């Protein structure tokens, strides 16, 4: 009975991962980057717990890569915003 319960739990975790991945994909495709941040954090937390997943390894690896790529691009955007803000401040000081 315990094995069946664990399998059901794993299936629930898998469903949660797949649901979050779909939600994140929709948010990102619709330019809702700020909203996607919290979804990606949740997804990352679940994907890190590989032993709780019954998804195929190739799918988990693909999700890990997409998450890594997302965080990299988020950092790029953050750096660009900082640079643009610095340029704006400098331009505002021109007399």
RODO-2510 file (C-alpha; in nm, 4 decimals, decimal comma):
residues 95
     n   res          X          Y          Z
     1     x     0,0000     0,0000     0,0000
     2     x     0,2830     0,2413     0,0816
     3     x     0,4389     0,1881    -0,2621
     4     x     0,1083     0,2740    -0,4286
     5     x     0,0772     0,5894    -0,2187
     6     x     0,4334     0,6937    -0,3090
     7     x     0,3588     0,6351    -0,6775
     8     x     0,0500     0,8538    -0,6533
     9     x     0,2550     1,1245    -0,4821
    10     x     0,5140     1,1083    -0,7579
    11     x     0,2433     1,1334    -1,0177
    12     x     0,1107     1,4426    -0,8418
    13     x     0,4582     1,5973    -0,8401
    14     x     0,4940     1,5165    -1,2096
    15     x     0,1576     1,6805    -1,2800
    16     x     0,2638     1,9873    -1,0826
    17     x     0,5919     2,0106    -1,2753
    18     x     0,4185     1,9775    -1,6108
    19     x     0,1528     2,2299    -1,5115
    20     x     0,4134     2,4831    -1,3991
    21     x     0,6162     2,4290    -1,7153
    22     x     0,3090     2,4967    -1,9272
    23     x     0,2176     2,8038    -1,7212
    24     x     0,5719     2,9409    -1,7432
    25     x     0,5761     2,8826    -2,1173
    26     x     0,2518     3,0717    -2,1649
    27     x     0,3669     3,3613    -1,9484
    28     x     0,6986     3,3928    -2,1273
    29     x     0,5390     3,3651    -2,4707
    30     x     0,3060     3,6502    -2,3724
    31     x     0,5905     3,8758    -2,2477
    32     x     0,4863     3,8454    -1,8816
    33     x     0,8400     3,8049    -1,7531
    34     x     0,7729     3,9356    -1,4039
    35     x     0,4872     3,6916    -1,3500
    36     x     0,6971     3,4075    -1,4882
    37     x     0,9665     3,4600    -1,2225
    38     x     0,7670     3,3058    -0,9364
    39     x     0,6460     3,0188    -1,1543
    40     x     1,0007     2,9432    -1,2658
    41     x     1,1222     2,9453    -0,9054
    42     x     0,8547     2,6926    -0,8102
    43     x     0,9363     2,4793    -1,1122
    44     x     1,3095     2,4935    -1,0377
    45     x     1,2465     2,3825    -0,6803
    46     x     1,0488     2,0789    -0,7941
    47     x     1,2845     1,9797    -1,0759
    48     x     1,5804     1,9860    -0,8352
    49     x     1,4120     1,7025    -0,6436
    50     x     1,4743     1,4447    -0,9160
    51     x     1,4069     1,1501    -0,6855
    52     x     1,0461     1,2676    -0,6465
    53     x     0,9875     1,2674    -1,0221
    54     x     0,8859     0,9801    -1,2449
    55     x     0,9177     1,1813    -1,5645
    56     x     1,1641     1,0530    -1,8252
    57     x     1,5215     1,1658    -1,7656
    58     x     1,5321     1,3381    -2,1034
    59     x     1,2311     1,5501    -2,0082
    60     x     1,3808     1,6453    -1,6720
    61     x     1,7100     1,7356    -1,8421
    62     x     1,5246     1,9504    -2,0970
    63     x     1,3402     2,1313    -1,8171
    64     x     1,6677     2,1885    -1,6323
    65     x     1,8198     2,3384    -1,9466
    66     x     1,5200     2,5640    -2,0081
    67     x     1,5280     2,6827    -1,6467
    68     x     1,9020     2,7519    -1,6678
    69     x     1,8517     2,9409    -1,9950
    70     x     1,5668     3,1410    -1,8403
    71     x     1,7795     3,2490    -1,5431
    72     x     2,0650     3,3452    -1,7765
    73     x     1,8362     3,5593    -1,9929
    74     x     1,6777     3,7139    -1,6828
    75     x     2,0275     3,8173    -1,5689
    76     x     2,0974     3,9658    -1,9131
    77     x     1,7753     4,1683    -1,8942
    78     x     1,8615     4,2863    -1,5423
    79     x     2,2061     4,3997    -1,6557
    80     x     2,0564     4,5801    -1,9556
    81     x     1,8073     4,7626    -1,7332
    82     x     2,0863     4,8762    -1,5029
    83     x     2,2926     4,9972    -1,7974
    84     x     1,9966     5,1840    -1,9483
    85     x     1,9210     5,3465    -1,6119
    86     x     2,2843     5,4593    -1,5808
    87     x     2,2719     5,6075    -1,9315
    88     x     1,9496     5,7867    -1,8449
    89     x     2,1007     5,9371    -1,5291
    90     x     2,4052     6,0566    -1,7200
    91     x     2,1869     6,2082    -1,9937
    92     x     1,9779     6,3789    -1,7280
    93     x     2,2909     6,5507    -1,5968
    94     x     2,3819     6,7034    -1,9313
    95     x     2,3397     7,0798    -1,9189
***
